[in-house]
Amino acid sequence: MSNVSGIIKSIQDIMRKDVGVDGDAQRISQLVWMFFLKIFDDREAELELLEDDYQSPLPDHLRWRAWAKDPEGMTGEELADFVNAQLFPHLKDKLKIQGLQGKRAMVIRNVFEDAYNYMKSGTLMRQVINKICEIDFNTQKDRHTFGHIYEQILKDLQSAGNAGEFYTPRAVTQFIVNRVDPKLSETVLDPACGTGGFLTGTIKHKRDHYVKTTEDEKILQASISGVEKKALPHMLCVTNMILNGVDTPVSIRHDNTLSRPYKDYGEKDRVNVIVTNPPFGGMEEDGIENNFPATFRTRETADLFLALIIKLLKKGGRAAIVLPDGFLFGEGMKTRLKETLLAECNLHTIVRLPNGVFNPYTGIKTNLLFFTKGTPTEQIWYYEHPYPEGAKSYNKTKPMLFEEFEPEIKWWGSEAKNFKTRKETAQAWKVSAEDIVARNYNLDIKNPHVAEQEDRDPQKLLAQYQAQQKEIADLQDQLKAILADALTNGGQA
């Protein structure tokens, strides 16, 4: 078992010495393309044992084992020239994407489409490569450990409010997939897949519950798809897929789901399940909103994604999406979007998450919306997720855990039976669709079981303040009257 955490730290220290690598973003990008090639090579070594006629999509001299594996191999200017003049040009646009290995070649080409070699020093690059070679990705322990390190690297990279992009805690992705319960042959899409947390969670869920044969595994792998517009998360997602046994993740596209006109999505694009955490708080580039009907036009990314998700679900299809509080009480286009959601889908459950779930990225409060397309909403169940006992927030050292969702899971019930077993509790309550309409589709409904003194509605607080000020003024008048009377009587005496 290699010390993966120590290796990552050593690599980062080496990269800091290289004049070509400027800042964390470039350091992570450099690290990831190198890891991708090492992981791909380790997987190929496994496939060569499993398949008698396995052929690599890479020319022999470009395979990791040929130029990187030997610790005494190429270094200095020779290595830098090889990477810049041979490796990258070939991987970007010279691989053969036809024939038996065409799909694997396409995966590599898509990964390297926007990748760059930032390191100037071939000597330092050799030191990094030798460190990477200490990890064996055919060892389950190293794979598992590296998954955690991957997440930590991403957390270190992300700064609060960076284009509204926050990587979803594993506990949240696991809970969502657990509740949506994608069946073996059901198609699953994450239209803003980031590094693939929802997709890897779906793969694990299907394997744990539905995959029994090699044919089942093929059905599983054909059922997963994702789209990510940024190069680094896309590369991480593809790598994540390979680490999770999906050898040719061609269905993980490097693209912007929102850039295709809304009207161009048809029946063939529809899926059974959508699970996602779209970027929120960010704004799309100019012109993207024009891909949508006038009633849904906005530059708020999360709203555009929700409009598209409703369209992309098959009849009877299920979705779960992470959205901020602002969507629940927002007006204007958000009101029209919520009206459409409740008319076309059964928005049966909203899980309200506490502050801090996405620390350290943002303190924005978030919600998990679960809905099924095909029948209108009659009532919405709310569940307010509490902090664990003794906790006041979450942080890096004490993140949210999947086990905390056990009460929700026990309470949940069956959608097929219209959730008849659900009961109102200190955390759970229901609201009729008629009440939602009367509220002009404001879904920001507080827990009615919480004491009124916790109500922070600005209008109510202002009214309370004015009433208190009147009471104080009345008391002052009474006090003045008493003093005046005392002084008058004292003078007469």
N, C-alpha and C positions, 0 to 999 in steps of 0.2 A: 504493500500500500504506500503510494507516494504522498508526500505532504503537499497537497494541491494548493492550500492556502499560502504556504510558505513560498511555493514556486511562483504563484501569481505576484506576490509582493516583490520577489527577486526580479521578475521580468519588468515590473513597473519601474523599479530602481534603475535597471539597466537602460530602459528607454529614456529616462529623464536625462541621461548623459548625451543622448543623440541630438544634434543641433537641428535635425529635420523634423522632429516630432514636437509640435507646439500645442501643449495643453492636453487635458484629459480626453477630449473628444477624439483627437488624432491617435492618442495612445491606445484607447479602447478599440478604435477601428483597425489599427495595425495589429493589435493582439488577436482580434477576432478572425481576420482572414487567415492568419497563420494557424490558429486553432482549427479553423474549418478544414484546411488541407491535411492537418495531422489526423483529425477525426475521420475524414473521408478515407485516408490511407489505412487507418486501423480497421475501418469497416470493410474496406476492400480485402484486407488480409483475412477477415472472417468469411467473406463471401467466396473467396478462392478455396476455402476448405469445404464450404457447403455446396458449391456449384462446380461441376467438373469442367465446364466450358466457359467460365467467367472471363470476360475481357474488359479491361479498363477503358473508360472513355478518354483517358489521358495518354499521350505519348510516353513511352518508358522514361525518357530523360526528364520529364516534368513531374513525375510522381514523387511525392514527399520522400519515399525511401531512397530515391536515386540521388537527390541533391541535398537533403536535409538530415537524414538519419545518422550518418557517420559523424561523430563529434569532431573528427579530425579532417572533415571534408572541406568543401569550398569556404573561403572566408575573405575578408577584406574587399578590395576592389573587384575581384573575380566574382564574389557572391553578389555584390550590389549590381554589377553589370548583368549577371545572369537573371536576377529578379526583374530588373527594369527593362532589359532588352529582349528577353526570351519568355520568361514565365508570364508576366502580366499581359503582353500583347497577344500571346497565344490563348490564354484563358478568357480574355475579353471578346475576341472575335474570330479565332482560327480553329476552334474545336469543331469536329464533324458532328452535326446534330441530326444526321440521318442514321438509319440502321438500328441494330439491336441496342447499342449504347447511346442512342440519340437523346433519350430522355435524361439520362444521367449527365450527359454533356450539356444539355440545356440548363439543368439545375446549376451547374458550375458557372456557365456563362452568365446566367442571371445574377448569381451571387457576386461575381466580379465586375459586373457592368459599371458600378459606381464605386468600386474599391480602389484604393491607392496604396502604394508603398511610400510611406513618409520617411522611413529611416535612411539616413545618408551613409552611415558607417556600416560597412559590411562586417567589420570585426564585432561591433556591438550586436548586429543582427545574428551572427553566428552564436553569440552567447545566449541570446533570447531563444533561438532555435534549439540549442542544447538543453535549455531548461524545459521547453515544451516537450521534448522527447522523453523526459523523465515520467510523463503521464501515459499510462496505457489505457486507451479508451475501450479496449475489449475486456477490461476488468470492471465488473459491476460497481464495485466500491468507488473506483475513480470516477466513473460516470456520474454516480449519485452525488459525490462530493463536489464535482465540478458544476453540477446543476445549481447548488447553493452558492458557489463562488461566482457563477455567472450573474445570479441575481444581485449579489453584493456589488459586483463591478457596476452594474446598471444603476443601482441605488446611489453609488458614489458619484456617478456621472450626472444623474438627473438633479437639476436644481429646481427649487419651488417655482411653479408658474411657468415652466419652460414650454411655451406653445400649448399649454393645457394638457400635456401628456404625462400621465402618471401610470407607472407599472402596477398592475393589479395584484394585491396580496394573494398569495397562494390559497389562503383560507377562503377568500371570497370566490375565486375561480372554482375551487373544489366544491363549495356549497352550491353554487349556481348549477354546475354540471350535474351534481347529485340530484338536485330537485327537478331539473329539466329532463334528466334521464334519457339521453339519446339512445335509441335502439340500434342494433347492429347495422341494418341496411339503411337507416335514416341518414340523409345527407346533412352535414353540419358545416356551417359557414361562420367565420369571424371576419367581417368586412373591414376591420381595423385591427389586425391581429397582433401588431407589435412583435414581441419576441416569441409569441405562440403559447402563452400560458393557458388560455382556454382550450386550444387545440390539443396540447399535450395532456391536459386534464381529461378531455373527451376520449383520447386514445386509451388512456389508462382505465377510464370508466368502462368503455366497451370491452376491453380485454378482461377486466375483472368480472364482468357480468354476462357477456354474450359470446366471446370468442372461444370456440371449442376445437376448431380444426384449422388447418392451413388455408382452406378455402374461405373460412370465416375471416381470417386475417387479411386476405386479399380484398374481401368486401369492405372491411374496416378501412383499409388504407385508401380505397377508392372513394370513400364517403366523406373524407376530410378536405376542406379547402379554406384558404385564407388569402387576404390581400393586405399588403402593407406598403405605404408610399415612400417611407424613408429607408435609405440604403442600409444603415447599420442595424436597425431592428429587423429588417427583412433578412439580412445575413444571419443574424442570431436565431431567427425563427427557423430558417432552413437547417442550420446546424442543430438546433433543438430537435427537429424532426428526425434527423439522421441518428442522433443520440438515442432517440426513442424508437428506433427500429424501422422508420419509414425511409427506405433507401433512395427512392426517387420522388422527392416531394415537389413534383412539377405543378401541383395545384396550389402552391404557396407563391402567389404572384407579386412581383414588385410593381405596384401600380397604385393609383388613387381611385378607390371605388366611386367617389363622388364626381370624377371627371367625365364619366360616361353619362350622356343624357338620360334622365329619369324615364322618358318615354321609350327608350331603346331596350330597357329591361323587359323581357317577355317570360312566357311560361317556362321555357327551357332554362332560365336563370334561377327559377324558384327552388327553394330548399325546404327541408322538413324542420330544421332547427337552426336558430341563430343565437349565439352567445357572444357577447362583446362588451367592451368598455371603451366606447369611442372617445377621442380627445374632446374635453370640454373646457370652455373658457377661451379657446383659441378661435381665430377667424380664418376662414378659407381665403385663398387667393382670389383676386378680382375675376369675375366672370363665372366662377364655379356655380354660384347661386342661380345663374341663368339656365343651368341644366335642369332646373326643377320648375314645376308649375308655379304660376304667380302666387297662388295661395300659400305655398310652402317656401317662398324665397326668403333667404336669410344668409348671413355669412357665419352664423354660429354653427360650428362643425357638428356638435352632438345632435342638434335639431335636424340637420340635413340627413344625418345617419338614421335617425329614428324614422323619418319620412320614408327613406329608402327601405329600411328593414320591414316596415309594414307591407310594402309592395313585394319584397323578395320572398316573403313567406308563402308557402303553399297553403291552400285551405286546410285547416286543421293543424298547421305548422305552429311550433312553439318557439318563444323567444324569451330571453332574459337579458337585460341591459342595465348597465350602471349609469345613473344620471344624477346631476347635482340638484340641490334643493331649488335652485333658480328655475329649473324646468317646471317644477310642481306648481309654483305660484306665478310664473311668468305669464304675461299677457300678449296681446297682438297675435303675431304668427304662432306663438306657443299655444294660445287658446285654440286656434284653428287646428293645430296639430293634435292637441289632446282630444278635441271633438272627433277628429277622424279616428284616432286610436280607439276611443270608446265605442264608436259606431261600427268599426270593422273588426275589432278584436275584443276578446274577453280579458280585460285587465283585471285578473282575479286577485293578485297579491302585490303589495308594495312593502318591502322590508326596509325600514328606516334605520340606517347605520349611524352610530354615534360619531362624534368628532374624533379625529386622530387616526382613523383607519388608514388614510393615505399619508400619514406622517412618514418622512419629513418633507414630502413634496408639497402638500397643501393641507390647510385646515378646513377646506370646504366640506360641508356635510353632504353625504351622498346617499343614494337610495338604489335598491335593486327592484326593477319592475319586471314582473313575470306576466306574460300574456299569450293567448292562443288566438289565431286568426280564424274568422269564419262566423262567429256569433257575437252580437253586441254585448257590452258589459251591463250586467244587472246590478251587481254590487262589488265593491272592492274591499278586500280584507287588508288591514294594516297590521304590521308586526314591528314593534319598536325593539330593536336589538340592544340589550343593556351591556354595559361594561361587565367584565368578570368581577366577581366579588373582591373588594379591596382595591380595584384599579380605578383611576380617574381619567386615564387616557391610554393611548398606545404610543410606542416609540420603537426605535431600531432594536433595542434589546428586549422589548416586550411587545412583539407584534400580535395582531389578532391570530387566534388559532381556530382551526376547523372544529375542534371539539366544542367551542362556544355555541355553535349552531345546533347542537343536539336538541335543545328545547323546541326550536323551530321545526326540526325534522319530525319530532314526535307529534307536534301539533298539526302538521301540514295536511294530512288526509289525502284523499284521492280526487283528482279533477274529474275522472270518469263518473264519480258519484256526487259531483258538484260540491265537493268539500263539505259534505253534510256533517262530518264528525268535528268540524272546527267549533271551538267555543271561545267566547270573549274571556280574556284574562287581564291581568295587570299590564301585560305587554300587547295584547291583541284586541282589535275592535274592527267593526265593519261599517261601511257607509254605502248607502244606496246610490245608484246612478242618478236618480232624480235629485238627490241632495247635491251631487256634484254639478249637475246642470244648473241648479239654483244658485250655486256659488260661482257661476260663470267659468266652470271647469278648473277652479282652483283646487289642486290636489294636495295642497300643503295643510293637511289636517292633523292637528296635534292630538296626542294621546289624551282621551277624555278622562282616563283614570288617574292622571297626574293632578295633584292639588292645584287649585286656581292661582295660588301665589306664584307659580312658576310660569304663568302666562306672560309672555314678553311682547304682546301685541302693542305697537306704538300708540294707536288710538286709545286703547284701554289705559295704558300707562299715563298718557297725557291727561285723560279724564280723572284718573286717580290723583295725579299731581295737583290739578286745579281744585279738586274737592279738598285735598289736604291744605292747600293754600288758603281756601275760604275758612276752613276750621281754625287755622292759625290766626287769621285776621279777626274772626269772631272772638277768639280767646283774648287777643290783644285789646279789643274794644271793651270786653268785660273787665279785664284787669285795670284798664285806664279808668273805667267807671268806679271800680272799687277804691282805687287810690284817690280819685278826686273826692269821693264821698268821705273817705277817711280823713283827708286833709281838711275838708270843709267842717266836719264834725269836731275835729281836733281844734280848729281855730275858734269855733264857738265856745268850746270849753274854756 
